[in-house]
Amino acid sequence: MVNQQHEIFLGCQPILDRRQSICAYELLFRSGQSNSAEILDDLQASASVISYAFGDLGISSSLGKGKCYINISRKLLMRSMIEILPMERVVLELLESIEADEEVLERCRELKEKGFSLALDDFNLRNHQAGLLEVVDIVKVDISACTDCDEVKRSLEYLKSWPVKLLAEKVETMEQVKQCLEMGFDFFQGYFFARPHMIIGKRVDPSHMTLLHLLGMILEDADSNEIEKLFKRAPDLSYNLLRLVNSVASGMHQKISSLKQAIVVLGQQQLLRWLQLLLFTDRHGDNVSNPLLLLAAQRGKLLEALAEIINPRDAALRDRAFMTGILSLLDVLLNQPLEDIIKQINLTNDVRHALLERQGRLGSMLQLAIALEQNEFEKVTELLAELKISMDELMHSRAEAMVWAAVVAEG
């Protein structure tokens, strides 16, 4: 049983569509007393976890426009408690252990009539549930469990007989993404987009160079007029900055309409924050197409929230924590070693050590954020103890960071 909410760990893994836009997350639940990363079998525990995720954490609003996939055992499938879930926001993922008898099939048809979407987990030709293929909308194929591409192709050829969408899970590299696209998969699950793939000799985009220059100027306390002049040389960056700032400036009485106004009203510390996010935005305004923006925004905001928990009076620590989270993905964005990139920015020692060596308090916070993204429960627990943060505080901070990131990406 789950007796205390702070014992509940909520893991999320992104699901992307063929355009590599995040369209959903799979939610993984675990209690501090369980070694299983799947949703708990005990019905009372499952009810507690679902209530915690959708009630206390408000996970539905944390996902932006995306859906969430939830693992469903046979016992949970047959219970009415799952009908309290927002049907338009969830996909009920049937575990491969569910036997496709008539009782199960009838229940699946009933849920589909109510408006729920159903997915079948871990399909393979050796242990497929043909009966369930009649009622599900999405079929997940674990490509890491297949010995070769031919095995995946045989599975996909078999699945053509049913009107289902195909989801490749445990996709780790961009090369695997390309192969899965060619084979006809509709969705992809994993953090492959957050792994650097260095290209020797690749030049940094001029707009990124301008932003790195701007970051350096602000860190060195440059004059606001000089900052504005540099922005004016890049109109597309100026437009994106105004759009990005306005998307998250709802607390202000008026919209920011000029660069000078942005610099004066925000101040250099807030401007520095939006510049960091601007690195990850699409130059043509299609932010949602870049999952790195969502991840960077989530990471930065989560580290800021953790700094608030550790020392509520230290505003400078919060700013450095946000910067650490955002800049930790620059190597992925620019396809260059992080050490080479940050040579161009005048960072404080604690931020530099956190980024390059994962050292110090900021380094531990960054490790915690990455372990949380990768659903490494044991490492998360260890780092929480080191930082003296509770699991409940972490889960609420993450939910708030996801809400904020969704607003930024959709702004």
N, C-alpha and C positions, 0 to 999 in steps of 0.2 A: 504493500500500500504506500501511497504518497501522503505523508502526514504533514509535511511542511513545504510551502511553496518554494522556499529558497533551495530545496533539494532538487528542484526540477531544472534540467538542462534542455534548452531548446536549440537544436541545430538547424541551419538552413543551407540548402545547396541550390544554386541558381540553375534554371532551365532556360535555354536560349532557343529561338526559332531559327529558320534558315537565313535570316538577315543578321543573325548574331545579336538580336535584341533580347534582353531578359523579359520573358513572358510569364514566368512562374518560379516558384521555389518549392523544393521538397522539404517538408518539416520533419525533423527527426527528434523524437522525445526520449529522454532518459531520466530516471530518478537517481539520486545519490546512492540508493540502495540496490541499484540494478546494474548489471554489466552489459545489458542489451541496448543497442542503439536504436532498435525499432520501437514502435509504440508499444506500451506495456500491455501484456495480455490480461492482467487483472482488470475487470470491468470498472471497479471503483477507482483504481489508479488511472485508467484511461480517461474516465470522466473528469477526474481532477486535472489531468494534464490538458485536456481539451478546453476545460473551463478557464484554466490559467492562461493558455495561449490566446484564446479569442475574447476572454473577459478581461483579466488583469492586464495582460500585455497589449491587448488590442491589435493582435497580429494582422488582422484583416486590413486595417488602415495602414499598417507598416509596409504592405506589399505594393503600394501604388495601384496600378491597373492590373497587376499580375494575379494569377491564381496560386493556391497552395495545394500541393499533393500531400495527402496524409495516408500512411500505411494503415490498412484495415485488416484485422484478423477475422476469422469466421464468426467468433463470438460477438465481436463488436459490430460486424455487418448486420447481424440478426437483431440487434437492439435498436430501439427507437431513439436512443440518445443522440445518434449521429444526425438525426433529422433536424436538430437545433442548429447545425452548422449552416452558414450562409451558402446556399447551393450554387449561387452564381460566382462564388469566390474559391470554391474547393473542388479538387478532383480526388475521389475516393480510390486509393490505390490498393487493389486486391492482392494480398500476398500469394506467392506461388504455391503455398501449402494448402490453400483453400480448394476443397474438392468440389467439382462442378456437378453437384447432385441437383435434383429438381427443386428442393427447398432453397438452395442458394440462387439458382437461376431465377426463380420466382421473385425472390427478394431484390435481386439486381434489376429486374424489369420494373418492379414497383418504385425503386429509387430513381430510375431513369425517367419514369412517368412524372415523378415529382420535380424533375429538373436537374438532378445530379449528373455529373460526368463521372465515368468509371475508367480506370486504367488497370491493366494487368501487369504485374511486376515480374521481372526475370524470366521472360519467355525463352524457351529453347526447344528444339525439335525433339530432344530426348525425353523431355518431361513437360510437354505442353498440355494445356487444358482447352481442348477444342470447344467444349461446351461454353466456356467463358468467353471465347472469341465471338460468340453470337451476341453478347450483351455489352462488351466493353467498347469504349471510344478510342482508347490509346493503348498501344502495346509497347512495353519497355524491353529493350534487348541489351543485356550486359555484354558489351563488346570485349571486355577484358576476360570474360569467361570463355570466349570462343578461341579455338586454337589457331584459326586463320580466317582470312577474309571470305574464303569459299564457304565456310560454315555459316557466316553471317548472311551471305548471299542466298544460301539455301533456305535459311529461316525467312528472309524477306520474300523469296519467291513463293513460299508456302502461305505467307500472310496476305498475299495479293488477293486471295479468295474472299477476304473480309474487308468491309469498308472501315478500316481503322487507320489512325495516324500512328506513325512510328517514332519512337523516342530512343535514341542511343544513350545509354548511361555508362558512367566511368570513362568518359572521354577525357584524355589527359593532355593531348597535344593538338596543335593546329593541323598537323599532318593527318591525324585521325579524323578531325573534322572534315577535311577535304575528301577523304575516302568515304565517309558516311554521307556527305552531300551527294557524291557521285552514285552511291547505292540507293539513294532515295529517302533517307531519313528526314523527318519533318522537324524534330526537336533534338536538342543535345544537352546533356546534363554533366556538369563538372566545372572546375575552375581553370580549364585550359586557357581561357582568355587572359588569365592573370599570371601566366608563366612567360618569362622573357625568352625570346628567341633571337639571339644576337646576329646581326648582319654586319660582317666586317666591311668597313669602309662606308657604311651608310651615313649620309649626311642628315643632320637634324633639320626639320622643317623650319623655314625662316620665321614663321609665326611663333614657334616654340622658342627659338633663339631670342626673339623680342621679349617674350614673357619671362624667360630666365634673366634677361637683362633688367627688366622691370623689377623682378623679385630682388635682384641684387641691389638696385638703386634704393628700394624701400628699406631693405635691411641695413643699408648704410645711411639711412635718414636723409635721403636726397630731397631737394626742394620740390614741392608739389607742382610748380610750373614746369620743371624739367620732366617730371613724370607725365604730365599732360601732353607735352610736346612729343614725347616718344609714342604715346598712345595714338596721337593724331596721324602718325606715319603709317598706322595699321588700322584703317577704318573697320575692317571686319572684326578685329579684336575689340575695338571700341564698342561696336554694336553688341557683341556677345557679352561683354562686361556689363553693360547697362541692362540687358535682358536677364542675365544671371543674378545681378544684385536685386533687381525689382522682383524676381520670383520668390525671394526669401526675405524681402524687406516689408512684409505686411504690417509690421508694427509701426511703421513710419506714417506720418499724416499725409504725405504726398509722394508720388512716384518720382524717382530720380531720372532726370531727362538730359543731363549733360555730364561730360567727364569731370569738369570742374566741380559740379555739384556733388558728384559721387565722391571725389577726393576730399572735399571739405566736410560734407555731412558724415561720411563714414569714418574719416580719419585714416591714417596710414595703416593702423593695425588691422582694421576691418578690410581695407582695400587689399592688403596683403593676403588676407584669407580668400577673397574672391579671385584674386590672380592665380592662386594655387589651384582652385577648382577650374579656372578658365583653361588651364593647360589640358584638361581632359574633355573639354567641350568640342563638339564638331563645328568647324568653321562656317558651315552652312546652316547651323541651327538645329540639326537633327540629333539632339543629345541622347535620346533614348537608344539610338543605334550603337552607342559606345558604352558597353557594360562597365568599362573601366571607370567612367565618371561615377556611376552608382557605387561601385566598390570603394573608390577613393573617397567619395563623400561620406559613405558609411564609416570607413576606417577613421577619417579625420574627426568626425563628430563623436564617434565612440571614444577615442582617446581623450578628446576634450572632456567628455562626461566623466571618464575615469579620473582625470586630473581633478575635477570638481569634487569627486568623492574623497580623494586622497587628501586634498588641501583646498577647502572651499574659499579660502582667503587669497589664494595665489593666482591672480588673473594671468600673470606672465607665464606660469606653468601651463595653464589651459591653452594659451596661444601656441606655445612650443609643442604641446601635445598634438594639437590639431595639425600643425605643420608636419610633424613627424609622420602622422598617419597618411596625409596627402602625398608627401614626397616619397614615401616608401614604395610607390608604384611607378616612379619616373623611369626606372630601367625598362619596365614593360612597355610603357608608352612610347619611349624614344628608341627602344632596341639598342641601348648602349649600357655599358657598365655604370652602376650607380655612382661609383667613386669618381668616374670621369665627369659625370653630370654635375655633381654637387661642388666640384672645384670652382664652378662658375658662380656659386652663391656663397655669401658670407654668413654661414650658419654658426650658431653657438655650439660649443663643444659637446653639450649633452645631446643635442639633436643629431650632430654628426656621428657621435659614438653609437647612438641608438640605431641610426640608419645603416651604418657600415658594419657594426660589430654586435648589434642587439644588446649593448651594455647599458648599465645604469637603470634608473627608474623608468625613463622613457623607453628604453630598450625592452624592459620587462612588459610594459604596457603594449608595445608593438607586438611582441611575441604572443601576448594574450589575445590580441585582436586576430592575428593570423591563425592561432590554434582554434579559436572560435569559428572562424570561417571554414576551417578544414574539419570541423566536428571532432577535434581531438580532446575528448572529455577528460582523460587523465591529466593531460598537460594543462588544460584550462583550470582544473581543480588545484593543481600544484601552484600555478601562477597567481591564482586568486588568494591562496594562503600567503604567498610571499608579499603581495601588495596589500593584504588586509582588506580585501573587498569581498562581499558576499555574492553568492550565485544569483540571488534575487536582485541585488543592485546591478549586477552585470546584465541580466536578462532585460530589466527595464531600460537600462542605458542603451542596449542594442536596439530594442524596439523603437525608442525615441530617435536613434540615429538613422534607422531605416525609414522612418516617416520623413525626417528632414531631407534625406538623400532623394527620396521619391519626389518631393516638392521641387528640389533643385533640378532634377533630371527632366521634369515635366514643365518647368517654368518657361 
